[in-house]
Amino acid sequence: MLKYFFFGIGFVLIFEGLIYFFLANKMQAILEIFKNSNSDNIRFFSSILILLGLCLVYFTFKIYEI
């Protein structure tokens, strides 16, 4: 089970790194959008992403019977 945990963390780090790599020129503008956004909107959006991630993990384990 620990190998799946490390695989998941590694995959997340790769994905996050790719986002920053490909959007390096736009990062200041993206951070400015977050700076000007309402905290409740950011919390709502992050909650949706968390739920999506949990559903993805759940259905991956359920479908592949891991």
FIDREN-550112 format. One record per residue: x, y, z of N, C-alpha, C, O, CB in turn. Coordinates in nm, 4 decimals. Glycine has a CB too. Example, Ala and Ser with C-alpha at 12.3 -4.5 7.8 and 13.67 -1.06 7.14 Angstrom:
+----------+----------+----------+----------+----------+----------+----------+----------+----------+----------+----------+----------+----------+----------+----------+
|       nX |       nY |       nZ |      caX |      caY |      caZ |       cX |       cY |       cZ |       oX |       oY |       oZ |      cbX |      cbY |      cbZ |
+----------+----------+----------+----------+----------+----------+----------+----------+----------+----------+----------+----------+----------+----------+----------+
|   1.3190 |  -0.5690 |   0.7800 |   1.2300 |  -0.4500 |   0.7800 |   1.3200 |  -0.3300 |   0.7800 |   1.4236 |  -0.3319 |   0.8465 |   1.1308 |  -0.4473 |   0.9046 |
|   1.2850 |  -0.2250 |   0.7080 |   1.3670 |  -0.1060 |   0.7140 |   1.2900 |   0.0030 |   0.7870 |   1.3409 |   0.1138 |   0.8039 |   1.4084 |  -0.0598 |   0.5725 |
+----------+----------+----------+----------+----------+----------+----------+----------+----------+----------+----------+----------+----------+----------+----------+
***
This chain:
+----------+----------+----------+----------+----------+----------+----------+----------+----------+----------+----------+----------+----------+----------+----------+
|       nX |       nY |       nZ |      caX |      caY |      caZ |       cX |       cY |       cZ |       oX |       oY |       oZ |      cbX |      cbY |      cbZ |
+----------+----------+----------+----------+----------+----------+----------+----------+----------+----------+----------+----------+----------+----------+----------+
|   0.0819 |  -0.1197 |   0.0000 |   0.0000 |   0.0000 |   0.0000 |   0.0861 |   0.1259 |   0.0000 |   0.0497 |   0.2273 |  -0.0596 |  -0.0931 |  -0.0001 |   0.1202 |
|   0.2000 |   0.1183 |   0.0671 |   0.2877 |   0.2337 |   0.0747 |   0.3423 |   0.2714 |  -0.0633 |   0.3665 |   0.3888 |  -0.0915 |   0.4024 |   0.2059 |   0.1710 |
|   0.3615 |   0.1700 |  -0.1494 |   0.4118 |   0.2004 |  -0.2833 |   0.3115 |   0.2821 |  -0.3631 |   0.3508 |   0.3654 |  -0.4447 |   0.4451 |   0.0719 |  -0.3579 |
|   0.1817 |   0.2593 |  -0.3407 |   0.0793 |   0.3383 |  -0.4093 |   0.0769 |   0.4817 |  -0.3573 |   0.0529 |   0.5762 |  -0.4326 |  -0.0587 |   0.2735 |  -0.3918 |
|   0.1019 |   0.4962 |  -0.2278 |   0.1082 |   0.6299 |  -0.1692 |   0.2231 |   0.7086 |  -0.2306 |   0.2054 |   0.8231 |  -0.2721 |   0.1242 |   0.6218 |  -0.0161 |
|   0.3409 |   0.6471 |  -0.2364 |   0.4561 |   0.7152 |  -0.2955 |   0.4363 |   0.7410 |  -0.4449 |   0.4796 |   0.8440 |  -0.4965 |   0.5826 |   0.6330 |  -0.2735 |
|   0.3717 |   0.6485 |  -0.5135 |   0.3413 |   0.6688 |  -0.6550 |   0.2490 |   0.7890 |  -0.6712 |   0.2710 |   0.8724 |  -0.7591 |   0.2767 |   0.5421 |  -0.7162 |
|   0.1470 |   0.7985 |  -0.5883 |   0.0529 |   0.9102 |  -0.5961 |   0.1192 |   1.0440 |  -0.5676 |   0.0958 |   1.1415 |  -0.6391 |  -0.0611 |   0.8886 |  -0.4994 |
|   0.2013 |   1.0492 |  -0.4643 |   0.2720 |   1.1733 |  -0.4310 |   0.3664 |   1.2121 |  -0.5454 |   0.3735 |   1.3289 |  -0.5838 |   0.3514 |   1.1574 |  -0.2981 |
|   0.4375 |   1.1149 |  -0.5984 |   0.5278 |   1.1427 |  -0.7108 |   0.4537 |   1.1934 |  -0.8329 |   0.4997 |   1.2854 |  -0.9005 |   0.6058 |   1.0181 |  -0.7475 |
|   0.3384 |   1.1334 |  -0.8612 |   0.2591 |   1.1759 |  -0.9760 |   0.2088 |   1.3187 |  -0.9582 |   0.2094 |   1.3971 |  -1.0531 |   0.1414 |   1.0809 |  -0.9974 |
|   0.1656 |   1.3525 |  -0.8384 |   0.1197 |   1.4885 |  -0.8100 |   0.2340 |   1.5880 |  -0.8270 |   0.2153 |   1.6948 |  -0.8854 |   0.0618 |   1.4975 |  -0.6675 |
|   0.3520 |   1.5535 |  -0.7765 |   0.4670 |   1.6432 |  -0.7899 |   0.5065 |   1.6628 |  -0.9361 |   0.5417 |   1.7737 |  -0.9762 |   0.5859 |   1.5888 |  -0.7110 |
|   0.5012 |   1.5576 |  -1.0149 |   0.5309 |   1.5700 |  -1.1578 |   0.4295 |   1.6615 |  -1.2244 |   0.4669 |   1.7504 |  -1.3008 |   0.5312 |   1.4315 |  -1.2261 |
|   0.3017 |   1.6406 |  -1.1961 |   0.1960 |   1.7221 |  -1.2575 |   0.2096 |   1.8686 |  -1.2170 |   0.1991 |   1.9578 |  -1.3012 |   0.0569 |   1.6691 |  -1.2174 |
|   0.2332 |   1.8935 |  -1.0879 |   0.2508 |   2.0316 |  -1.0417 |   0.3724 |   2.0961 |  -1.1077 |   0.3676 |   2.2121 |  -1.1486 |   0.2656 |   2.0356 |  -0.8886 |
|   0.4806 |   2.0204 |  -1.1175 |   0.6008 |   2.0741 |  -1.1808 |   0.5790 |   2.1074 |  -1.3271 |   0.6303 |   2.2078 |  -1.3765 |   0.7144 |   1.9760 |  -1.1677 |
|   0.5036 |   2.0242 |  -1.3966 |   0.4747 |   2.0518 |  -1.5380 |   0.3907 |   2.1778 |  -1.5552 |   0.4109 |   2.2541 |  -1.6497 |   0.4026 |   1.9330 |  -1.6012 |
|   0.2973 |   2.1993 |  -1.4646 |   0.2153 |   2.3208 |  -1.4728 |   0.3032 |   2.4441 |  -1.4606 |   0.2920 |   2.5366 |  -1.5411 |   0.1068 |   2.3216 |  -1.3629 |
|   0.3913 |   2.4461 |  -1.3596 |   0.4789 |   2.5616 |  -1.3415 |   0.5793 |   2.5739 |  -1.4559 |   0.6159 |   2.6852 |  -1.4938 |   0.5527 |   2.5515 |  -1.2082 |
|   0.6240 |   2.4623 |  -1.5108 |   0.7195 |   2.4656 |  -1.6211 |   0.6574 |   2.5282 |  -1.7460 |   0.7177 |   2.6153 |  -1.8087 |   0.7694 |   2.3243 |  -1.6523 |
|   0.5363 |   2.4836 |  -1.7821 |   0.4747 |   2.5318 |  -1.9045 |   0.4097 |   2.6688 |  -1.8894 |   0.3920 |   2.7392 |  -1.9888 |   0.3728 |   2.4333 |  -1.9513 |
|   0.3741 |   2.7080 |  -1.7686 |   0.3081 |   2.8364 |  -1.7475 |   0.3984 |   2.9373 |  -1.6767 |   0.3490 |   3.0288 |  -1.6108 |   0.1813 |   2.8165 |  -1.6675 |
|   0.5303 |   2.9212 |  -1.6898 |   0.6239 |   3.0082 |  -1.6191 |   0.6057 |   3.1550 |  -1.6595 |   0.6156 |   3.2436 |  -1.5746 |   0.7681 |   2.9636 |  -1.6464 |
|   0.5796 |   3.1815 |  -1.7864 |   0.5631 |   3.3190 |  -1.8327 |   0.4329 |   3.3811 |  -1.7831 |   0.4247 |   3.5030 |  -1.7680 |   0.5676 |   3.3237 |  -1.9841 |
|   0.3327 |   3.3001 |  -1.7581 |   0.2013 |   3.3490 |  -1.7161 |   0.1817 |   3.3453 |  -1.5643 |   0.0772 |   3.3874 |  -1.5146 |   0.0932 |   3.2673 |  -1.7827 |
|   0.2802 |   3.2958 |  -1.4909 |   0.2611 |   3.2732 |  -1.3477 |   0.2319 |   3.4013 |  -1.2712 |   0.1487 |   3.4002 |  -1.1805 |   0.3831 |   3.2071 |  -1.2897 |
|   0.2972 |   3.5106 |  -1.3046 |   0.2710 |   3.6368 |  -1.2354 |   0.1264 |   3.6818 |  -1.2549 |   0.0627 |   3.7308 |  -1.1617 |   0.3668 |   3.7453 |  -1.2850 |
|   0.0754 |   3.6649 |  -1.3765 |  -0.0632 |   3.7032 |  -1.4035 |  -0.1611 |   3.6130 |  -1.3292 |  -0.2633 |   3.6596 |  -1.2789 |  -0.0914 |   3.6984 |  -1.5537 |
|  -0.1296 |   3.4843 |  -1.3225 |  -0.2167 |   3.3901 |  -1.2509 |  -0.2185 |   3.4233 |  -1.1024 |  -0.3246 |   3.4228 |  -1.0400 |  -0.1700 |   3.2441 |  -1.2727 |
|  -0.1019 |   3.4521 |  -1.0454 |  -0.0962 |   3.4874 |  -0.9042 |  -0.1682 |   3.6188 |  -0.8761 |  -0.2262 |   3.6359 |  -0.7688 |   0.0482 |   3.4966 |  -0.8585 |
|  -0.1651 |   3.7110 |  -0.9707 |  -0.2376 |   3.8383 |  -0.9547 |  -0.3882 |   3.8147 |  -0.9535 |  -0.4608 |   3.8813 |  -0.8797 |  -0.2004 |   3.9368 |  -1.0679 |
|  -0.4352 |   3.7211 |  -1.0344 |  -0.5782 |   3.6863 |  -1.0348 |  -0.6175 |   3.6311 |  -0.8981 |  -0.7214 |   3.6684 |  -0.8435 |  -0.6102 |   3.5825 |  -1.1469 |
|  -0.5343 |   3.5415 |  -0.8421 |  -0.5636 |   3.4870 |  -0.7098 |  -0.5595 |   3.5951 |  -0.6029 |  -0.6388 |   3.5935 |  -0.5087 |  -0.4652 |   3.3761 |  -0.6753 |
|  -0.4671 |   3.6886 |  -0.6177 |  -0.4542 |   3.7963 |  -0.5199 |  -0.5787 |   3.8844 |  -0.5188 |  -0.6199 |   3.9325 |  -0.4132 |  -0.3301 |   3.8809 |  -0.5498 |
|  -0.6383 |   3.9055 |  -0.6350 |  -0.7559 |   3.9915 |  -0.6452 |  -0.8875 |   3.9169 |  -0.6249 |  -0.9937 |   3.9790 |  -0.6232 |  -0.7572 |   4.0590 |  -0.7791 |
|  -0.8821 |   3.7855 |  -0.6097 |  -1.0034 |   3.7061 |  -0.5938 |  -1.0485 |   3.7038 |  -0.4482 |  -0.9701 |   3.7251 |  -0.3557 |  -0.9808 |   3.5637 |  -0.6442 |
|  -1.1759 |   3.6774 |  -0.4318 |  -1.2352 |   3.6633 |  -0.2994 |  -1.1907 |   3.5302 |  -0.2394 |  -1.1821 |   3.4302 |  -0.3108 |  -1.3906 |   3.6722 |  -0.3064 |
|  -1.1624 |   3.5276 |  -0.1099 |  -1.1175 |   3.4051 |  -0.0434 |  -1.2213 |   3.2941 |  -0.0519 |  -1.1860 |   3.1767 |  -0.0633 |  -1.0850 |   3.4335 |   0.1022 |
|  -1.3490 |   3.3306 |  -0.0466 |  -1.4545 |   3.2292 |  -0.0544 |  -1.4567 |   3.1619 |  -0.1914 |  -1.4808 |   3.0415 |  -0.2007 |  -1.5912 |   3.2922 |  -0.0249 |
|  -1.4320 |   3.2376 |  -0.2969 |  -1.4281 |   3.1794 |  -0.4308 |  -1.3114 |   3.0823 |  -0.4452 |  -1.3256 |   2.9764 |  -0.5064 |  -1.4180 |   3.2896 |  -0.5364 |
|  -1.1969 |   3.1180 |  -0.3893 |  -1.0798 |   3.0304 |  -0.3955 |  -1.1064 |   2.9029 |  -0.3158 |  -1.0717 |   2.7934 |  -0.3601 |  -0.9536 |   3.1031 |  -0.3416 |
|  -1.1683 |   2.9170 |  -0.1976 |  -1.2017 |   2.7996 |  -0.1165 |  -1.3006 |   2.7087 |  -0.1875 |  -1.2868 |   2.5864 |  -0.1826 |  -1.2589 |   2.8427 |   0.0179 |
|  -1.4004 |   2.7670 |  -0.2535 |  -1.4994 |   2.6870 |  -0.3259 |  -1.4337 |   2.6105 |  -0.4402 |  -1.4597 |   2.4915 |  -0.4582 |  -1.6123 |   2.7767 |  -0.3800 |
|  -1.3488 |   2.6779 |  -0.5177 |  -1.2813 |   2.6141 |  -0.6288 |  -1.1891 |   2.5016 |  -0.5807 |  -1.1842 |   2.3945 |  -0.6412 |  -1.2022 |   2.7173 |  -0.7080 |
|  -1.1161 |   2.5267 |  -0.4715 |  -1.0273 |   2.4230 |  -0.4202 |  -1.1067 |   2.3056 |  -0.3634 |  -1.0614 |   2.1914 |  -0.3716 |  -0.9346 |   2.4807 |  -0.3130 |
|  -1.2245 |   2.3317 |  -0.3058 |  -1.3097 |   2.2224 |  -0.2562 |  -1.3562 |   2.1334 |  -0.3701 |  -1.3601 |   2.0111 |  -0.3566 |  -1.4313 |   2.2785 |  -0.1809 |
|  -1.3912 |   2.1948 |  -0.4820 |  -1.4319 |   2.1184 |  -0.6000 |  -1.3162 |   2.0313 |  -0.6486 |  -1.3370 |   1.9151 |  -0.6836 |  -1.4793 |   2.2132 |  -0.7129 |
|  -1.1958 |   2.0858 |  -0.6511 |  -1.0787 |   2.0091 |  -0.6947 |  -1.0480 |   1.8941 |  -0.5991 |  -1.0097 |   1.7856 |  -0.6428 |  -0.9569 |   2.1008 |  -0.7064 |
|  -1.0647 |   1.9174 |  -0.4691 |  -1.0422 |   1.8112 |  -0.3714 |  -1.1426 |   1.6981 |  -0.3921 |  -1.1049 |   1.5809 |  -0.3927 |  -1.0524 |   1.8665 |  -0.2277 |
|  -1.2692 |   1.7324 |  -0.4089 |  -1.3726 |   1.6310 |  -0.4320 |  -1.3475 |   1.5542 |  -0.5615 |  -1.3661 |   1.4326 |  -0.5666 |  -1.5110 |   1.6963 |  -0.4362 |
|  -1.3059 |   1.6242 |  -0.6643 |  -1.2738 |   1.5586 |  -0.7911 |  -1.1571 |   1.4615 |  -0.7738 |  -1.1601 |   1.3503 |  -0.8267 |  -1.2404 |   1.6632 |  -0.8990 |
|  -1.0554 |   1.5033 |  -0.7005 |  -0.9413 |   1.4159 |  -0.6752 |  -0.9792 |   1.2941 |  -0.5931 |  -0.9342 |   1.1832 |  -0.6220 |  -0.8322 |   1.4924 |  -0.6049 |
|  -1.0619 |   1.3138 |  -0.4904 |  -1.1067 |   1.2005 |  -0.4092 |  -1.1887 |   1.1021 |  -0.4917 |  -1.1729 |   0.9808 |  -0.4778 |  -1.1888 |   1.2497 |  -0.2900 |
|  -1.2760 |   1.1537 |  -0.5773 |  -1.3556 |   1.0658 |  -0.6648 |  -1.2652 |   0.9894 |  -0.7609 |  -1.2863 |   0.8704 |  -0.7846 |  -1.4599 |   1.1479 |  -0.7443 |
|  -1.1670 |   1.0556 |  -0.8149 |  -1.0736 |   0.9907 |  -0.9066 |  -0.9978 |   0.8776 |  -0.8373 |  -0.9845 |   0.7685 |  -0.8927 |  -0.9749 |   1.0932 |  -0.9633 |
|  -0.9487 |   0.9032 |  -0.7176 |  -0.8773 |   0.7999 |  -0.6426 |  -0.9709 |   0.6851 |  -0.6077 |  -0.9342 |   0.5686 |  -0.6229 |  -0.8152 |   0.8588 |  -0.5147 |
|  -1.0909 |   0.7162 |  -0.5612 |  -1.1869 |   0.6126 |  -0.5216 |  -1.2223 |   0.5216 |  -0.6395 |  -1.2168 |   0.3991 |  -0.6284 |  -1.3144 |   0.6770 |  -0.4649 |
|  -1.2583 |   0.5827 |  -0.7515 |  -1.2991 |   0.5019 |  -0.8666 |  -1.1809 |   0.4273 |  -0.9292 |  -1.1999 |   0.3199 |  -0.9863 |  -1.3655 |   0.5905 |  -0.9715 |
|  -1.0615 |   0.4813 |  -0.9197 |  -0.9443 |   0.4095 |  -0.9680 |  -0.9228 |   0.2828 |  -0.8864 |  -0.8983 |   0.1758 |  -0.9422 |  -0.8195 |   0.4991 |  -0.9621 |
|  -0.9319 |   0.2949 |  -0.7534 |  -0.9175 |   0.1769 |  -0.6690 |  -1.0312 |   0.0788 |  -0.6893 |  -1.0096 |  -0.0423 |  -0.6862 |  -0.9100 |   0.2171 |  -0.5236 |
|  -1.1527 |   0.1292 |  -0.7102 |  -1.2685 |   0.0420 |  -0.7275 |  -1.2632 |  -0.0323 |  -0.8612 |  -1.2898 |  -0.1524 |  -0.8657 |  -1.3975 |   0.1232 |  -0.7179 |
|  -1.2300 |   0.0361 |  -0.9679 |  -1.2281 |  -0.0250 |  -1.1010 |  -1.1139 |  -0.1262 |  -1.1142 |  -1.1332 |  -0.2359 |  -1.1666 |  -1.2149 |   0.0834 |  -1.2091 |
|  -0.9952 |  -0.0887 |  -1.0664 |  -0.8790 |  -0.1760 |  -1.0830 |  -0.8594 |  -0.2703 |  -0.9649 |  -0.7616 |  -0.3451 |  -0.9617 |  -0.7544 |  -0.0926 |  -1.1025 |
|  -0.9494 |  -0.2682 |  -0.8689 |  -0.9487 |  -0.3573 |  -0.7531 |  -0.8127 |  -0.3625 |  -0.6855 |  -0.7581 |  -0.4699 |  -0.6603 |  -0.9903 |  -0.4966 |  -0.7944 |
|  -0.7595 |  -0.2457 |  -0.6569 |  -0.6288 |  -0.2351 |  -0.5923 |  -0.6478 |  -0.2464 |  -0.4421 |  -0.5505 |  -0.2402 |  -0.3669 |  -0.5579 |  -0.1014 |  -0.6294 |
+----------+----------+----------+----------+----------+----------+----------+----------+----------+----------+----------+----------+----------+----------+----------+
***
